[in-house]
Amino acid sequence: MPNPNILHALAELYAVSYESLMERAGFVAPTRSRTNKVHGKRQRAAALDGLNLTAEEEKELVQYLGYLRSKRKPGP
């Protein structure tokens, strides 16, 4: 199990979140909002996988989805 100093170096080397590495290593318990955010990113990545979208196309697609969702009528 790597210590926090090693995790910090790895986070910088691979340009990933230090907090995420600390959570995955078990040093920090994930917060509810952080868990939902990570889960949402995985779902979005899976949904868009294989479409070969550019970063700009993905951004526009997510914005359009937000627009569509804003047009929904509240349900019971």
N, C-alpha and C positions, 0 to 999 in steps of 0.2 A: 504494500500500500504506500503510494507516494506521500511525502509530507507536503504541507501547504507551500513551502518554498519551491519545490519541484513543480507543483501544479501551477504556481504563478509563472514560472519560466515557460512551461508548456503552453499556457494560455497566450503569452506574448508571442512565442514562436509560431503558433498555429493561428493566431488572431481569433481566438475564441474567448468566450466569457469566463473569467476567473471564477465568478460566483457559480456558474453552471458546473464547472469542474469540481468545485468544492462540494456542491450538492451531490454530484454523481459519486464522489469519493466517500460521502457520508459524513463530512465534517459539518455541514450546514443542512438543516431540514428545509426542504422547499416550502415556500409560502403558497397558499391557495391560488393567488393571482398569477404567480410565476408558473405554477404547474399548468394552469389553464392556458397561459400564453404559449408555453412550449408545446403542449398538446395541439393547440390550434395551428401552430406553424407546421407541425408534422402532417396534420390533415391536409393543409393547403398544399404542401409540397407533394403529397401523394396524389392529390386531385390534378395538379398541373404537370405531373411527371410525364414525360414522353411527348409533350406538346412543343418542345424546343422553342419556348418563348424567350425573347430578350428580356432584360430587366425592365426596360421601359414598357414592353407589352404586358408583362405580369403586373406592373404597377397600374396601368390603365385598366386591365381586366378587374383587378381588385377594386378600383374606384368605381367602375361600372356596376359591379356586384353590390357595392355599398349603396349606389343610387337605386338599384332595383329593390333592395331591401327597405329603403326609406319610403318607397311607394306602397309597401304592403299595408293593408288595412289591419288594425288591431283585431285580434281574434279572441275568443273566450279562453 
